Amino acid sequence: MAIYLFVLLIGLVAGAVSGVIGTGASIMLLPVLVFQFGPKQAVPIMAIAALMSNVGKMLAWWREVDWRAFAAYSVTGVPAAALGARTLLVLPPAAVDVALGLFFLAMIPGRRRLDALNLRLALWQLAVAGAVIGFITGIVISTGPLSVPAFTSYGLVKGAFLSTEA
């Protein structure tokens, strides 16, 4: 019972952080879930938590959604995420553990590199980013450090960023 309370506490803190900055809940909560439930169970649990969080952000900033960016990203991202999730199911648990660890370690220099490039994305490039990030999301769930630069490079800020990325 204590571990469930601990997961709940981390989830509440992660949700608050994510609500303020638009991402980060998965990075905080997924390691706790993997430790407690294992990688194959943690990913669907985190997917449900992320879905609930994103619905809340979308409802809060409904009028700010950039529907063109949403459509471009989603039309490629959704099928790619399904393919990534399917890939996750056939991977051995040890490979998933390694992939999650490597992904989180690579995010630090990767995010800094993306910021340094100061790229501007067109709508079609956002669709390509949706496919790549969608596939990775299906496997590791926590891709906010990739989607944030994609949406901000497209030009979204504040409520438009929070709602469209959600």
C-alpha positions, -999 to +999 in steps of 0.1 A: +000+000+000+029+024+008+043+021-027+009+031-042+009+062-020+045+070-031+035+066-068+005+088-061+026+115-045+052+114-073+023+115-098+008+146-082+041+164-082+048+154-118+014+165-129+018+199-113+052+204-130+038+192-163+009+216-160+031+245-155+058+239-181+040+216-205+061+185-201+081+166-176+056+143-159+067+112-177+104+118-170+096+121-133+070+093-130+082+067-155+113+056-136+092+051-104+067+030-124+094+010-141+110+003-107+077-008-091+059-026-120+086-033-146+090-017-181+062-035-199+036-026-173+050+009-167+046+021-203+008+015-205+003+030-170+022+061-180+003+063-213-030+065-193-015+091-170-002+111-199-035+110-217-054+123-186-028+151-182-030+160-219-068+161-218-066+185-189-042+208-207-062+208-238-094+217-220-077+245-201-063+261-233-090+249-258-093+282-277-055+284-282-051+251-300-033+254-334-054+229-353-032+229-384-001+220-363-021+195-344-033+178-376+001+178-392+018+163-361-010+138-354-016+124-389+019+109-388+024+107-351-006+085-341+001+056-365+038+059-357+031+057-319+009+026-326+038+010-345+062+019-316+039+004-291+036-028-312+074-028-313+075-025-275+054-056-272+079-078-291+110-065-274+125-084-245+121-066-211+159-062-208+160-044-241+132-021-230+151-013-198+182-005-217+163+016-243+146+036-216+179+043-198+197+052-229+169+074-241+168+094-208+206+098-208+206+109-245+179+135-238+202+158-219+227+165-247+201+160-273+179+187-259+208+211-256+218+204-292+183+211-305+182+244-286+215+254-299+204+248-335+175+273-332+156+256-360+124+269-375+100+241-387+075+243-415+042+225-413+054+195-433+085+192-411+063+192-381+045+162-397+079+144-401+088+152-365+054+137-355+062+104-372+097+101-356+086+113-322+054+092-323+074+060-330+097+068-301+067+077-279+052+042-285+084+026-271+095+049-243+064+072-236+085+101-224+093+122-254+084+157-242+121+168-245+117+161-282+082+173-289+087+206-270+114+218-294+094+206-324+063+226-314+083+257-303+104+256-335+071+257-354+064+289-335+040+279-308+042+296-274+022+299-241-013+285-243-011+276-280+020+255-272+005+238-241-028+229-258-015+219-292+014+198-278-011+181-254 
